[in-house]
């Protein structure tokens, strides 16, 4: 019997992360494995392969005040962003992304004349809706997990409407086959191209987010200072929330000054899971 596909394992891990987030440290390995309809040994092996640590270690990350600990131990004031000059290209992000920002005039036209291809994909954080122009991924959002397989589940319609509203005049074409390789590369840490479509201030904030190393966090106030608008933390928070390429532009790494998670467009449980996922893999 051959091993299940990577997409199947993505769905298993996504469900496991949700269960751990909801159940806390009280869930045993046997209970988690049973919920996944796998043997404890097989589940532990698959989980460790994808997450980088054992289920027990991951549970500890979610229950030890992860955000505050990261802020205390791995807080970055975006020195890497300053070194990179907040410019496109180069090693701005752990995925070694290359990206191109759309001209302000193009953004103001609401995507008119753009063809944006889209598709649903399995991810470690639930079903992911990816969108891309010919230049690279321009949108990535998440929906709630479905019981029926890899496709979009509850909340999928809202996720689609959310991303489409960013560029209301673009032409949208379903084409998961074309997007598949770049999405797989992005979630696999192999790098992919981004096409950032936003207003100039938003682009500056998203550039700063790209400079935060994996396993580190920053604050909205620090981002405001780095882009030359030290009193604009609220505007920065709004721009962070409007990031159209979640996870790849790591808005989940922006916290409140007191270490609180703050908000997250796709739900705080998903933000907490992303931080724990990255912290665990960084430790390894």
Steps between C-alpha positions, in 0.01 A plus 500: 500500500643840404515792738213751483558814296658812653163674470346228720768554765447876482133444586590264785739754651252786455235305694754399764609862552137603549442222750814588696409868499151423631594221743826627646756280673241253630477312170719190497686368198260205491194726497642718222597197293157346543335822385716487187422129451870416517718294731687704766837417343390594148332822616809603699723438198280698259446784746871531576581497128269793424527708819860427589435392860286241676131562578587532872763766433263689276236494774752660732555783254129579498466499880806693621397852406674465167437854374635667812801271511580570137472872563742473793749261341471547123379854460639671194503872432527420131874561475493256212254724322730797542795298372297398197393858439134391499531425131376220280697187421776336702467305823216698653326195635577143595326383182750701292214672327532721198224748459375790297267774620224629277514866404268725706297589191434134427388443857266798483329344197391204712690242297340596168679318219650237730434129463515328838501120514383325815466162663444324834784306660566297813731671750619442857252767611187383323375545142689784332371714216790613280485763227773600256568726206756416232762659728436297814268432793289804582254351748493228765217451748366223721163339564374272773585132470245279325409145594466397138856516369745749355257751356362815653294461815281731709610857451635434150247730335594783735870440437446517124293818529763656726789449259302586189392828659866612510504521117132528401563578133742214429405195295505188721567158347493169691829325421634291791723297267700807398531623859582161651881507462546851637269434796679174579835682484373776729373268773801273455744783570652488152414856405258656256430834333258754644309777326405750771194704410430782744525870577851644553471514881374141510790386281749657744342314792496169310867550407579535870308182581703310241816589692395328826693172529319174561449433870525871586235763562472876506246762607278734305684794658838375383373455147367858508843624605686304236292635213546858622157557656559442876159628607304299245460171688126491440546556128769233504260261675240565231754438223614179669137386513457576129797286398360294210768228510466349845776279641742576213497867603513409870247733660457234770842608636371848597394523866385765743769665708386309811545167323130450431414338170300797380268421212525266204287517188460122475442434872721506810517117531662490157745778597595312816547178301723678246721647773531164675571322170781741416645507851512121508667472161747779586600321819571183305 
